[in-house]
Amino acid sequence: MSFVAHLNYHENDHMSQQVLNSEQEARHTLAPWWKPVHLAEGQCWRYAIGPLSLYLQRHASEWWLASESRGGTEDQFRLESSDIEAIPEELTYTRYAFSRPPASFCLKPRLLDRPVVVRTNQAVNIPPDQKITFFISTPVCVSVELTDGLVLQEVPVMRLSDTWFGPSTRVGELCYAARTQARNTRSEVPLRPHRAVTPVTIHNRSDQMMAIDKVSLPAPFLPVYGRPDGTLWTVPLTLEHLGLEALAKVTIGEHPPEGVSQSDWLTPARDVPKKSGLVRAFVDMFSE
């Protein structure tokens, strides 16, 4: 009898593990979250995108909007969308009054309004005359829009700290700071609904070893694309290092990366580079 009980215990344990795996897969399954949502009068809707939760409620002549974040954790794969009774009482909401309010809203991803300094978990060394492509992700902002095109708010999915990026306190720019892993292949990129992936090709044209500890991504210059599988992408970047100078040439791609269609375009870049797709970006690099 104890043998049978032991077998049943393992069978139940195996079934529980299967259920747990299925639940984890479901939580990590992405889907487009930028589709319009229609609300009846008095109806309230909650969207959870990574660490961010958004609440929208439609009234006879108003829309109410509230948000909350779980903080800066990077392990949030949440993507939830559901009808709820009301905005939680502990949250402060913003009211928007209309004579005839639209009946639908739409959430759209946009990149941040400043460059994002992405620090890798470990420095990457690139030998002379070599180039390699990394897939680097950065958190997005959620533009809350009504279907008449009116933007109510832009809410960052997570709060990033400020940082100064440049060779000196006089030369450089104010940026946001983020940390990521430089992935070598698309398959290594984690499925996260709140981050857009930028393919960055780095070409070391110098005659010395180059080590990259951090790179500044020109987020305001990058449009956002959303694939049917729920992943977010930007146009690719090419960074060329020509020597020991601290400045490097960055070329912004004119087309979406491989596997992403022009029809996947969601939101435009916030700004346009001054010189036909070429900008100057600071790169923290040193030779060994």
N, C-alpha and C positions, 0 to 999 in steps of 0.2 A: 504494500500500500504506500509505503514511503517512497518507493521508486516511481509509482504512478504520480503521486503528488509532486515529486521533483520534476517529472516530465511536464506536467500541467503548468507548473510555475514558470518553466522556461518558455513554454508555448505562449503563455499570457504575456510574459516579459517581451518576447519577440513581437507579438501583436502590438503591444504598447509602443515598442520602438518604431514599428512601421507607421503607426498613427502619428507618433511624434515627428518622424521624418516627413510624412505627408503634410503635416501642419507647417513645418519649417519651409518646405518647398512652396507651399501656398503663400506664406508670408514673404518669400523672396521672389515671387513671380511678379514681374512688372507688367504694366499695361499703360496705354496713353492716359494721362490724367489732365490733358488739356482740351477735352471735349466739352461743349456747352452742356449745362445742367439747368433744366427748367424747374422752378419752384412755384407751387401754388401759394396763394396768399396765406400767411401765417406759418408756412413750412420753414423748417430749419435744416441745414445740411452741414455735415462735418467732413472735412478732408484732412487726412494725415499723410504728409509727404516727408519721409525721413524723420528728422527730429521736430518738424513743424506740424502744428495742428491749426487748421483754419475753420472758422464757424461763420456761416452766412445765413441770415434769416430775412425773408421777404415779408413786408407788411403792406397795408393798403396804399400808403404813400411814402414808404421808407424802405431802405435796406439797412440792415445792421451787420457789422463785421467785427469779429474778434479773432485773436490769435494767441498762441502760446507755444513755447519751444521747450524741449526736453534738455536743452543745453548743447554744448559743443561736442557731444559724443559722435563718433564717426561710424558706429556699428549699427546705425538705425536703418533697416531695410524697409521700414513701414510704408505701405501704400494702402490706405483705407479710405473708403468713400461710403457714407451712409446717411440716411435720414434720421435725425434725432429730434427729441421733443423741444429743446430750447438751448440757447447758449448757456453754458455753465454759469451759475450765479457769481462765482468768485472772479470771473473775467470781466474786464472793462471793455465795452464795445463802443464802436464809432457809429453814429447815425448819419445816414445820407437821405435827405428829403427830396421828393420829386412830386410834380403835379401828376405825372403818369409814369410810375417806375417800370422799367423793363422787367420781364418775367423770368429772364435767364441770366446766368453768369457763366464766365469762362475763366479758368486759370491758365496762365501762360508763363513758361520759364524764360528768364532773361539772365544774362551774365551781370556781374556786379559793375558798379559805376566807377571803379578804380582798378588799376592793375592788381593782380594777385601774385604775391611772392610765394612761390611753391618751394618749400624746402623738402628735399628727399630724405628718407630715413637713413640713407647711407650714400656717401659721395660716389659718383659714377665717373670712371676714368675712360677717356676716349683717346686712343693713340693718334699720332699724326696722320693726316690724309684719310681718316676714317669717318664714316657717318652712320648714325643709328637713329631709329625712330622709337620714341617713347610715347606711351599713352598716359596722359596726365589729366586727372579729373579735378574740377573745382566746383564748389557749391553754387547753386543758382539763387536768384531772387524769384519770387512768385508774384507776377502781376495779376491782381484781382480786377477783372474787367466785367462790365455788363455787356450784353449782346448788342447794344447800340454803339459800342466802341469806347465808352467812358471808362477810364481807369480809376478805380476807387483808391487803391493803395498798391505799393510794391513792398512785399514783406520778404526779407532774406530768410532762407530756411535755417540758417544758423548765424550767430554773431561771430565775426572774425575780428581779431585784434588789429590795430594799426601798426604799421612798420614803415621805416624809411629805407628806401632801396637806392643805392648808388655808391660810387667810389668815395664820396666825402659828404659832409653835412651841407655843403653848398651846391653840389651837383647830384641830382637824383630826383626822386618824387615820392610822395606819400602813397602808400599802397595798403592792401590788406595782406595779412599773413595767413598761410595755410600750410599744412603738412600732408604729404602724400607719398606713395611709393611709385617709382618710375617703372611702369609695366612695359615689357618688351613686345607683348603680343596682345591682340584684342581679347583673346580668350581668357587672359589673366585679369582683365578689368572686372572688379566686383559689380554685381547688378545693384545699383543704388538709384532710386528715383529722383534724388535731390541733387545729383551732380552731373555736369556735362563733361564729356571726354574730348580732349583736344589732342590730336596726333602732332607731336613735336619732333621734327627731324633736326638733329644737331650734327653739323659738319665741321670737323676740326681741320681747317685748311692750313694750320700753322705747322711748324716743324718740331713742336714739342708736345709732350703728353698734356692732356687737358683733363682736369677734374672739376666736375660740376657739383656744387653743394646746393644751390638754389637757382631758380630761374624766375623772372618776372613775366607772367603771361599778360599780354595787353587785352584784358577782358573787355573794355569798352568798345574795342574794334571788331569783336567777334559775334556774328549772328548765331542763333541756336536752331538746331534741327532736331526733330523728334521722330524716331522710327516707330513703325507699327508695333514693335516688340517692347515699347516703353522706354528705350534707352535714349539719352540725350547726347548730341554731338555738336561740335563747332567745326568751322573750316580748319584745315591744317595750318601749322606754322613751320617755317624753315629758319633755323638759326645758324649762321655761319660765323665761325671764329677765325679771324685772319692773322692774329698775332698776339702779342702780350698786352695790347690795350684793353681797358676795362669795358669798352663799348663793342657790341657785336651787331651785325646786320640781321634783321628779322624780316622775312617775307611772309605776308599773310596770304593764304591761298584764296583763289577766286571761286572755287567750287567746293562742294562738300567732299569729305573723304570717301574712300572706296567703301561700297556697301550702303552708303547713304544717298538717297535721291534728292534732287532739287525740289521735288514735290513734298519732301519732308520738312521744308522750311517752316519755322514757327514764328520767330521774332527777329527783327533786324538788329544790327549792331547799334550801340548808342551813339557812336561817333565814327568819323571817317578819317583814316590816315591822311596826312597832308601831301605825301609824295607817292601817289599811285601804288599803294599797297606796301610801301616800305616804311618801316619805323625803326627807331633806334631803341634797343632794350639793354638794360644793364644785366650782366651775368656775373655771378660770383665764381670766378674760376682761377686756378693757379696751376703752374706746371710742376712736374716732378722729374 
